């Protein structure tokens, strides 16, 4: 289907695919086995950021190349493309749905924006938009002029664009500054998006995998006809949503909150300690509930662990080597059954985990997860934020 907006027409279709997708698309892009490798690494105590960084670098590189393709096509089709970029970007942002990343993100990048700020700058008061665009254009032109003085004539070192008529168009520092700015904004957006995406999706994949390994069966929710030794992912039956719930017996629950949260964000972990009630109604019955919090790493201070002991919550750190053993021990303590992993010798644990995860359909843990579920608009350092253009924030 033809796209009516100029920026949409210029941005490569394969590039658009890099900016969209939910849980199913995520698995299709990286592959089930690649996802299992990351999950297995987390279960061994490896840092998830180190494992997903190659995936992010690849996506950043491909999106950057898509932006180069957009500019190349624009320069060959229109001699005034650079001068018209801001107007084209604003027109697309005005027409596109805010949730349509494939249309909004490239247009944002072309005018130096990332994230929620575009709502205020482009869709908000016209005075703020015009002021931002005026200052943005001034910054671009000043940077281009300074580059000519400091780095010499761009034409001599960075080449030309040739159109269908074999006419050469020299690239100026203004052209290249606009391209570099767009690629910089794209990098910020993709890195922020991937951090959120990988966190949310791998939280489900890790929880689903380890609970399956422990002998629990995935069901759709608390109304499942199967009662004993089941779990479901995400639950808002209490005042706060949890990431997973184990139902060992009809009246015995454990509720999980998982997050790849480092020691620098310990206050988030403390907030989780009192998140869930000790009694909760499930399928019309009152059940006793325990809180298990799984985090990447806690600070050296013992305060969080002391607070956990007072509330009866359990904390497991994924940075600990083979942390599923500790999780299994705590399940044994509260539920009175012994997971198989507790009988495995330490030097056999990696082999055991690899064998256990092999038959698991981890894609089932992402069933129904859409792009909207994982898009939290987490991009940082937007140009508009730096210019303090937040007059109000309707998105919050």
Buried (B, 14 or more C-beta within 10 A) or exposed (E): EEBEBBBBBBBBEEBBBBBEBBBBBBBEBBEEEEBBBBBBBBBBBBBBBEBBBEBBEEBBEBBBBBBBBBBBBBBBEBEEBBEEBBEBBBBBBEEBEBEBBBBBBBBBBBBBBBBBBBBBBBEBEEEBBEBBBEBBBEBBEEBBEEBBEEEEEBEEEBEEBEEEEEEEBEBBBBBBBBBBBBBBBBBBBBBBBBBBBBBBBBBBBBBBBBBBBBEBEBBEBBEBEEEEBBBBBBBEBBEBEBBBBBBBEEBBBBBBBBBBBBBEBBEBBBEBBEBBEEEBEBBEEEBEBBBBBBBBBBBEEEEBBEBBEEBEBBBBBBBEEBBBBBBBBBBEEBBEEEBEBEEBEEEEBBEBBBEBBEEBEBBEBBEEBEBEBBBBBBBEEBBBBEBEBBEEEEEE
